[in-house]
Amino acid sequence: MASVNFLTIGWPALIAVLSLGYLLGSIPFGLLLTRMAGHGDLRSIGSGNIGATNVLRTGNKKLAAATLLLDALKATVAAVIAQAVFGQNAGLIAGFAAFIGHLFPIWLGFKGGKGVATYIGTLLGVAPLMVPVFAVVWLTLAFVTRYSSLSALIATLVIPVVLWILGIRDAALVTAVMTAITYWRHKANIERLIAGTESKIGKKG
């Protein structure tokens, strides 16, 4: 699992890694796939979000699954390339930049997704042992509560804690920032969870 020190790779490499991550992360796969499938502009459907959850509202589960996979892998690819070219320390930086690119894509007026898939993709690229941790937490909470959003929020909260306990402090701090941003992007979901109006898995509305 990678740990990152922003000062060790040099400014030229840092700029290159940030650019690589952001540009890959900003590819709006949900929007592109739904258009190619003839569903029109995803931003006019459901919540208007470009992520897999909103793609699912088109009724095409395979399209939603493909969006989830590609949104995760774009961060993984960014991290793997950065590590291969600039060393291990660059991977987490690239993954974080991909996460930001997904949330704020320049091509869509900086209005992107909520980042959970790209968060997982970053873990896959730089801390793969954290992916099953994320999965176990998400699946357990989803089974018990039937809330997808709550499961994802708790899972993202657990990851930096586990990384910190394992002594991977820099990665823990970066993922903690990603978690905070994820909570901010899920503000409406949190409000609905508190109000008891959040939709449950397997139920419409």
C-alpha positions in Angstrom: 0.0 0.0 0.0 1.3 3.4 -1.0 2.1 6.3 1.3 2.6 9.7 -0.2 4.8 12.7 0.6 3.9 15.5 -1.7 7.4 17.0 -1.5 9.4 13.9 -2.7 8.4 13.7 -6.4 9.2 17.3 -7.4 7.0 20.1 -8.8 7.1 19.1 -12.5 6.1 15.5 -11.7 3.5 16.7 -9.2 1.9 18.9 -11.9 2.0 16.1 -14.4 0.5 13.6 -11.9 -2.3 16.0 -10.9 -3.1 16.8 -14.6 -3.2 13.1 -15.5 -5.4 12.2 -12.6 -7.8 15.1 -13.1 -8.2 14.6 -16.8 -8.8 10.9 -16.5 -11.2 11.4 -13.5 -13.2 14.1 -15.4 -14.2 11.6 -18.2 -18.0 11.5 -17.6 -18.6 7.8 -18.4 -22.2 7.8 -17.2 -23.1 10.6 -19.5 -21.3 9.1 -22.4 -22.7 5.6 -22.0 -26.3 6.7 -21.6 -26.0 8.9 -24.7 -24.6 6.0 -26.7 -27.3 3.8 -25.5 -30.0 6.3 -26.7 -31.1 7.5 -23.3 -30.3 11.2 -24.0 -28.7 13.5 -21.5 -28.3 11.8 -18.1 -28.4 15.2 -16.4 -32.1 15.5 -17.3 -32.9 12.1 -15.6 -33.6 11.6 -11.9 -31.2 13.5 -9.7 -29.2 14.8 -12.7 -26.1 13.2 -11.3 -23.6 11.6 -13.7 -22.8 8.6 -11.5 -24.0 4.9 -11.6 -26.9 5.4 -9.2 -28.5 7.9 -11.6 -27.7 5.7 -14.6 -29.7 2.9 -12.9 -32.7 5.2 -13.1 -32.7 4.7 -16.9 -33.7 1.1 -16.1 -30.5 -0.4 -17.6 -28.7 -2.3 -14.9 -25.8 -3.3 -17.2 -25.2 0.3 -18.2 -25.2 1.3 -14.5 -22.7 -1.5 -13.7 -20.5 -0.4 -16.6 -20.6 3.2 -15.3 -19.6 2.1 -11.8 -16.7 0.0 -13.1 -15.4 2.7 -15.4 -15.7 5.4 -12.9 -13.7 3.3 -10.5 -11.1 2.2 -13.0 -10.3 5.7 -14.2 -8.9 6.5 -10.8 -7.1 3.1 -10.7 -5.5 3.7 -14.1 -4.4 7.2 -13.1 -2.8 5.8 -9.9 -1.1 2.9 -11.7 0.3 5.1 -14.5 1.6 7.7 -12.0 3.3 5.0 -9.9 4.9 3.4 -12.9 6.3 6.7 -14.3 7.0 8.7 -11.1 7.3 6.1 -8.4 5.0 4.8 -5.7 4.5 8.1 -4.0 2.7 9.6 -7.0 -0.1 7.0 -7.1 -2.2 8.5 -4.3 -1.8 12.0 -5.6 -3.1 10.8 -9.0 -6.0 8.9 -7.5 -7.0 12.0 -5.4 -6.8 14.2 -8.6 -9.0 11.7 -10.4 -11.5 11.8 -7.5 -11.6 15.6 -7.8 -11.9 15.4 -11.6 -15.0 13.1 -11.3 -16.6 15.5 -8.8 -15.7 18.7 -10.8 -15.2 17.8 -14.5 -14.2 20.9 -16.5 -16.2 19.6 -19.5 -19.5 19.7 -17.5 -19.1 23.1 -15.9 -17.5 21.5 -12.8 -20.8 19.6 -12.0 -20.0 15.9 -11.6 -20.7 12.9 -9.5 -20.5 12.1 -5.8 -17.2 10.2 -6.0 -17.8 6.8 -4.3 -16.8 4.7 -7.3 -13.7 6.8 -7.9 -12.9 6.7 -4.2 -12.9 2.9 -4.5 -10.9 3.0 -7.7 -8.2 5.1 -5.9 -8.0 2.5 -3.2 -7.7 -0.3 -5.8 -4.7 1.5 -7.3 -2.8 2.5 -4.2 -4.2 0.4 -1.3 -5.8 -2.6 -2.7 -6.2 -4.4 0.7 -8.6 -1.5 1.6 -11.0 -2.5 -1.1 -12.3 -5.6 0.7 -12.5 -3.6 3.9 -14.7 -1.1 2.1 -16.7 -3.9 0.5 -17.3 -5.7 3.8 -18.5 -2.5 5.6 -20.7 -1.5 2.7 -22.3 -4.9 2.2 -22.9 -5.4 6.0 -24.5 -2.0 6.4 -26.5 -2.4 3.2 -27.9 -5.7 4.3 -28.8 -4.4 7.8 -30.1 -0.9 6.9 -30.9 -1.1 3.2 -29.5 2.3 2.7 -26.9 2.5 -0.1 -25.9 6.1 0.8 -25.4 5.4 4.5 -23.4 2.2 3.7 -21.0 4.2 1.4 -20.7 7.1 3.9 -19.7 4.7 6.8 -17.4 2.8 4.5 -15.5 5.9 3.5 -15.3 6.9 7.1 -13.7 3.5 8.1 -11.0 3.6 5.5 -8.8 6.4 6.8 -9.2 5.1 10.3 -7.9 1.7 9.3 -5.1 3.2 7.3 -4.1 5.3 10.3 -4.1 2.3 12.6 -1.9 0.5 10.0 0.6 3.3 10.2 0.0 4.6 6.7 -0.5 8.1 7.9 -0.2 10.1 4.7 -2.6 7.9 2.9 -4.9 8.1 5.9 -4.9 11.9 5.8 -5.6 12.0 2.0 -8.4 9.6 2.2 -9.8 11.5 5.2 -10.0 14.6 3.0 -11.7 12.5 0.3 -14.1 11.2 2.9 -14.9 14.8 4.0 -15.6 15.8 0.4 -17.7 12.7 -0.1 -19.9 13.7 2.9 -20.3 17.2 1.5 -21.4 15.8 -1.8 -23.9 13.6 -0.1 -25.4 16.4 1.9 -28.8 15.9 0.5 -28.7 12.2 1.2 -27.6 12.9 4.8 -30.6 15.3 5.2 -32.9 12.6 3.9 -31.4 10.0 6.1 -32.0 12.2 9.2 -35.5 12.9 8.0 -36.2 9.2 7.3 -37.0 9.9 3.7 -34.0 8.4 2.0 -34.8 5.7 -0.5 -33.9 2.1 0.4 -32.2 -0.5 -1.7 -34.8 -2.3 -3.8 -37.5 0.3 -3.3 -38.5 3.0 -5.8 -38.9 6.6 -4.8 
